[in-house]
């Protein structure tokens, strides 16, 4: 998480913002972003779910339990609104309308950050029947953002370990990494598991058994960091680890 925090601010957050007073964490889950990324930088944070820490808890002010379909941020209040892994739960119109409301919640020179999965190579959007969400290609996501009268000033693909910072000798072949996944629903299929891990490295093989499975990657690090604790078919996957 320390590396992710440093990378997140390195890509331009500190350059985009002039004040670090109030931030809003949308789709916060159990609060990893609030605890590890926002609280170290902002005076106060509002969020929409639980908080996993004790330290700094007094600076977590408002905890909203409300669907983003109707949620209205406080006007002219937030320097940063962080939206992570929830855009796929909103229809095109709902997403644009939500972003319009978020825009009204920004202070002068405030910004919105959307961190979410997109399909690769501008493929068609993919619907996940397991959690009723869409994964859009970037060429469909951009117009929805622009329809909310927002300007896209920065776009980055997050890599847990940027390759230029950790070069490998060209002749050295990276060995495959096996990731263990526990607490799986009996309804999970190979296809759903592949979609769950899509975008976190080149998948070599998937093996699924009752309640657990293994996925082989060229590099496991993004998947273990990003997906641990997320839900798949109604079960919180709590045991993603490298083996």
BELSUL-V767628 format. One record per pair of residues at least 6 apart in sequence whose ideal C-beta (glycine too) atoms are under 8 Angstrom apart, sorted by the first residue. I is the first residue (numbers start at 1). J is the second residue. If there is no record, write none. Layout:
# BELSUL-V767628
i->I j->J
i->I j->J
This chain:
# BELSUL-V767628
i->1 j->32
i->1 j->36
i->1 j->37
i->1 j->225
i->2 j->36
i->3 j->160
i->3 j->161
i->4 j->36
i->4 j->37
i->4 j->158
i->4 j->160
i->4 j->225
i->5 j->36
i->5 j->37
i->5 j->40
i->7 j->158
i->7 j->159
i->7 j->160
i->7 j->162
i->8 j->37
i->8 j->158
i->9 j->41
i->11 j->154
i->11 j->156
i->12 j->154
i->12 j->156
i->13 j->41
i->13 j->80
i->13 j->111
i->13 j->113
i->16 j->109
i->16 j->111
i->16 j->153
i->16 j->154
i->17 j->79
i->17 j->80
i->17 j->109
i->17 j->110
i->17 j->111
i->18 j->79
i->18 j->109
i->19 j->79
i->19 j->107
i->19 j->109
i->20 j->41
i->20 j->42
i->20 j->43
i->20 j->79
i->20 j->80
i->21 j->42
i->21 j->43
i->21 j->44
i->21 j->79
i->21 j->107
i->22 j->42
i->22 j->43
i->22 j->44
i->22 j->45
i->22 j->46
i->22 j->77
i->22 j->78
i->22 j->79
i->22 j->107
i->23 j->38
i->23 j->41
i->23 j->42
i->23 j->44
i->23 j->45
i->23 j->46
i->23 j->78
i->23 j->79
i->23 j->80
i->23 j->81
i->23 j->82
i->24 j->45
i->24 j->46
i->24 j->47
i->24 j->73
i->24 j->78
i->24 j->80
i->24 j->81
i->24 j->82
i->24 j->105
i->25 j->31
i->25 j->33
i->25 j->34
i->25 j->38
i->25 j->45
i->25 j->46
i->25 j->47
i->25 j->48
i->25 j->82
i->25 j->84
i->26 j->48
i->26 j->68
i->26 j->71
i->26 j->81
i->26 j->82
i->26 j->83
i->26 j->84
i->26 j->86
i->26 j->102
i->27 j->48
i->27 j->68
i->27 j->83
i->27 j->84
i->27 j->85
i->27 j->86
i->28 j->34
i->28 j->47
i->28 j->48
i->28 j->49
i->28 j->84
i->29 j->49
i->29 j->50
i->29 j->85
i->29 j->229
i->29 j->230
i->30 j->49
i->30 j->50
i->30 j->51
i->30 j->52
i->30 j->229
i->31 j->47
i->31 j->49
i->31 j->50
i->31 j->51
i->31 j->52
i->31 j->53
i->31 j->60
i->32 j->52
i->32 j->229
i->33 j->82
i->33 j->84
i->34 j->45
i->34 j->47
i->34 j->51
i->34 j->60
i->35 j->51
i->35 j->52
i->35 j->53
i->35 j->56
i->37 j->82
i->38 j->45
i->38 j->80
i->38 j->82
i->39 j->45
i->39 j->56
i->39 j->59
i->39 j->60
i->42 j->59
i->42 j->79
i->42 j->80
i->43 j->59
i->44 j->59
i->44 j->60
i->44 j->61
i->45 j->59
i->45 j->60
i->45 j->61
i->46 j->60
i->46 j->61
i->46 j->62
i->46 j->63
i->46 j->64
i->46 j->78
i->47 j->60
i->47 j->62
i->47 j->63
i->47 j->64
i->48 j->63
i->48 j->64
i->48 j->65
i->48 j->66
i->48 j->68
i->48 j->71
i->49 j->63
i->49 j->65
i->50 j->63
i->51 j->57
i->51 j->60
i->51 j->63
i->64 j->71
i->68 j->86
i->68 j->89
i->68 j->90
i->68 j->94
i->68 j->98
i->69 j->90
i->69 j->94
i->69 j->98
i->71 j->98
i->71 j->101
i->72 j->101
i->72 j->104
i->72 j->105
i->73 j->81
i->73 j->101
i->73 j->102
i->73 j->104
i->73 j->105
i->74 j->105
i->75 j->104
i->75 j->105
i->76 j->104
i->76 j->105
i->76 j->106
i->76 j->107
i->77 j->105
i->77 j->107
i->78 j->105
i->78 j->106
i->78 j->107
i->78 j->110
i->79 j->106
i->79 j->107
i->79 j->109
i->79 j->110
i->79 j->111
i->80 j->110
i->80 j->111
i->80 j->112
i->80 j->113
i->81 j->102
i->81 j->105
i->81 j->106
i->81 j->110
i->81 j->111
i->81 j->112
i->81 j->113
i->82 j->112
i->82 j->113
i->82 j->115
i->83 j->102
i->83 j->112
i->83 j->113
i->83 j->114
i->83 j->115
i->83 j->116
i->84 j->114
i->84 j->115
i->84 j->116
i->85 j->115
i->85 j->116
i->85 j->117
i->85 j->230
i->86 j->116
i->87 j->95
i->87 j->114
i->87 j->116
i->87 j->136
i->87 j->141
i->88 j->116
i->88 j->117
i->88 j->128
i->88 j->133
i->88 j->134
i->88 j->135
i->88 j->136
i->89 j->131
i->89 j->132
i->89 j->133
i->90 j->98
i->92 j->144
i->95 j->144
i->96 j->144
i->96 j->145
i->96 j->147
i->96 j->148
i->97 j->148
i->99 j->112
i->99 j->144
i->99 j->145
i->99 j->148
i->99 j->150
i->100 j->148
i->100 j->149
i->102 j->112
i->102 j->148
i->103 j->112
i->103 j->148
i->103 j->149
i->103 j->150
i->106 j->112
i->111 j->153
i->112 j->150
i->114 j->141
i->114 j->145
i->115 j->158
i->116 j->141
i->117 j->135
i->117 j->198
i->117 j->199
i->118 j->135
i->118 j->136
i->118 j->137
i->118 j->138
i->118 j->141
i->118 j->199
i->119 j->125
i->119 j->126
i->119 j->135
i->119 j->136
i->119 j->137
i->120 j->199
i->122 j->137
i->122 j->138
i->122 j->139
i->123 j->137
i->124 j->137
i->125 j->134
i->125 j->135
i->125 j->136
i->125 j->137
i->125 j->140
i->126 j->134
i->126 j->135
i->126 j->195
i->127 j->133
i->127 j->134
i->128 j->134
i->128 j->135
i->128 j->192
i->128 j->195
i->130 j->187
i->130 j->188
i->130 j->192
i->130 j->232
i->130 j->233
i->131 j->231
i->131 j->232
i->131 j->233
i->135 j->195
i->135 j->198
i->138 j->155
i->142 j->152
i->145 j->152
i->146 j->152
i->159 j->222
i->160 j->221
i->160 j->222
i->160 j->225
i->160 j->226
i->161 j->219
i->161 j->221
i->168 j->174
i->174 j->218
i->174 j->219
i->176 j->204
i->176 j->216
i->176 j->217
i->176 j->218
i->177 j->216
i->177 j->217
i->177 j->218
i->177 j->219
i->177 j->220
i->177 j->221
i->177 j->242
i->178 j->214
i->178 j->215
i->178 j->216
i->178 j->217
i->178 j->220
i->178 j->242
i->178 j->243
i->179 j->197
i->179 j->214
i->179 j->215
i->179 j->216
i->179 j->217
i->179 j->220
i->179 j->223
i->179 j->224
i->179 j->240
i->179 j->241
i->179 j->242
i->179 j->243
i->180 j->212
i->180 j->213
i->180 j->214
i->180 j->239
i->180 j->240
i->180 j->241
i->180 j->242
i->180 j->243
i->181 j->193
i->181 j->212
i->181 j->213
i->181 j->214
i->181 j->215
i->181 j->237
i->181 j->239
i->181 j->240
i->182 j->211
i->182 j->212
i->182 j->237
i->182 j->238
i->182 j->239
i->182 j->240
i->183 j->211
i->183 j->212
i->183 j->235
i->183 j->236
i->183 j->237
i->183 j->238
i->183 j->239
i->184 j->193
i->184 j->208
i->184 j->211
i->184 j->212
i->184 j->213
i->184 j->232
i->184 j->233
i->184 j->235
i->184 j->237
i->185 j->232
i->185 j->233
i->185 j->234
i->185 j->235
i->186 j->210
i->186 j->211
i->187 j->233
i->188 j->208
i->188 j->213
i->188 j->232
i->188 j->233
i->189 j->208
i->190 j->206
i->190 j->208
i->192 j->232
i->192 j->233
i->193 j->206
i->193 j->208
i->193 j->213
i->193 j->215
i->193 j->232
i->194 j->203
i->194 j->206
i->196 j->227
i->196 j->230
i->196 j->232
i->197 j->203
i->197 j->215
i->197 j->217
i->197 j->223
i->197 j->227
i->200 j->217
i->200 j->222
i->200 j->223
i->200 j->226
i->200 j->227
i->201 j->217
i->201 j->218
i->201 j->219
i->201 j->220
i->201 j->222
i->201 j->223
i->202 j->217
i->202 j->218
i->203 j->215
i->203 j->216
i->203 j->217
i->204 j->216
i->204 j->217
i->204 j->218
i->205 j->214
i->205 j->215
i->205 j->216
i->206 j->213
i->206 j->214
i->206 j->215
i->206 j->216
i->207 j->213
i->207 j->214
i->207 j->215
i->212 j->239
i->214 j->243
i->215 j->223
i->217 j->223
i->220 j->242
i->221 j->242
i->223 j->240
i->224 j->240
i->224 j->241
i->224 j->242
i->227 j->237
i->227 j->240
i->228 j->237
i->228 j->238
i->228 j->239
i->228 j->240
i->228 j->241
i->229 j->236
i->229 j->237
i->229 j->238
i->230 j->236
i->230 j->237
i->231 j->237
